[in-house]
Amino acid sequence: MTDADFANYNVVLFGDPGSNKWIAKMLPKLPLKWTKDTITVGGNTFPAAENLPLLGYPNPLHPSHYVVLNTGLTISDNDYKATMRCRVFGDMTVLKIKDPTEPPEIAWGGLFDESWQLPK
């Protein structure tokens, strides 16, 4: 990906700040804090080793486009092989990772207001 891609397209990013330089670059301007140890959003903190964030948000590098963080598989192995169901989440969700044969559970979720702020 190049800076021009972000200027011209909505993008979906995979990985975490340690594996994806674009996530790391945007992170200070996203509505979450994400370190090797924790994910903090909406006043809640979760262990990063057991949780993953999902997010749809205006791209901080080019606000006329959107960025989606898709940081992990959100369906179970059985669902993937069988029906390919797609779960629907809020604008910002933290999923608790469980056994890979089971779908992750929602640890926290929320919707942004008209100003792209999370409710207090």
C-alpha positions in Angstrom: 0.0 0.0 0.0 1.1 3.5 -0.6 0.0 6.9 0.7 -1.8 7.4 -2.6 -4.0 4.4 -1.9 -5.2 6.0 1.3 -5.9 9.3 -0.6 -7.9 7.5 -3.2 -9.7 4.6 -1.5 -11.4 3.3 1.6 -9.0 0.7 3.0 -9.3 -2.4 5.2 -6.2 -3.1 7.3 -5.2 -6.4 8.9 -2.8 -7.1 11.7 -1.8 -5.1 14.7 0.5 -2.1 15.3 3.5 -4.4 15.5 2.8 -6.1 12.2 1.2 -3.4 10.1 3.0 0.0 9.8 -0.2 1.7 8.6 -2.1 0.7 11.8 0.9 2.0 13.8 0.9 5.3 11.9 -2.8 5.9 12.4 -3.1 4.6 16.0 -2.4 8.0 17.7 -5.4 9.5 15.8 -7.8 6.5 16.3 -10.3 6.3 19.2 -8.5 3.5 21.0 -5.1 2.9 22.7 -3.5 -0.3 21.6 -0.2 -1.6 23.1 1.4 -5.0 23.2 -0.3 -5.5 26.5 -3.6 -3.8 26.4 -6.4 -2.4 24.3 -8.3 0.6 25.8 -11.5 1.9 24.4 -14.6 3.5 25.7 -13.1 3.7 29.2 -12.4 0.0 29.3 -9.1 -1.9 29.2 -8.7 -5.4 27.8 -5.6 -7.7 27.7 -4.3 -7.6 24.1 -3.3 -11.2 24.2 -7.0 -12.3 24.6 -8.8 -9.6 22.7 -8.8 -7.9 19.3 -10.4 -4.6 18.1 -12.6 -4.1 15.1 -13.2 -0.6 13.9 -14.8 1.4 11.0 -13.7 5.1 11.2 -12.8 8.1 9.0 -9.2 7.6 7.8 -7.0 9.9 9.9 -4.5 10.2 7.0 -7.3 11.1 4.5 -10.6 11.9 6.3 -12.6 11.8 3.0 -12.2 8.0 3.1 -12.6 5.3 5.7 -10.4 2.8 7.3 -11.5 -0.5 8.7 -9.4 -2.5 11.2 -10.1 -6.2 10.7 -7.6 -7.6 13.1 -8.6 -11.2 13.1 -11.1 -13.8 12.0 -14.5 -13.1 13.5 -16.2 -16.4 12.7 -15.4 -19.9 13.9 -13.7 -22.6 11.8 -17.0 -24.5 11.6 -19.0 -21.4 10.4 -16.3 -20.6 7.9 -16.4 -24.1 6.5 -20.2 -24.4 6.6 -22.3 -21.4 6.0 -19.9 -18.4 5.8 -22.2 -16.4 8.1 -21.0 -12.8 8.6 -21.6 -11.4 12.0 -22.6 -7.7 12.3 -20.8 -5.6 14.8 -21.0 -2.0 15.9 -18.7 0.8 14.7 -16.1 -0.2 17.3 -16.0 -3.6 18.9 -13.5 -5.6 21.0 -13.8 -9.3 20.6 -12.6 -11.8 23.2 -10.6 -14.6 21.6 -11.7 -18.1 22.6 -11.0 -21.5 21.2 -10.6 -21.2 17.4 -13.4 -23.7 16.9 -15.8 -21.2 18.6 -16.7 -17.7 17.5 -15.2 -14.9 19.6 -17.5 -13.2 22.0 -18.1 -9.5 22.1 -16.3 -8.1 25.1 -17.3 -4.5 24.3 -19.0 -2.7 21.5 -20.3 0.8 20.7 -21.5 3.2 18.0 -20.0 6.6 17.2 -22.2 9.7 17.3 -22.5 12.1 14.4 -19.1 13.6 15.3 -17.4 10.3 15.4 -17.1 10.2 19.2 -17.9 7.3 21.4 -20.6 7.9 24.0 -19.3 8.7 27.4 
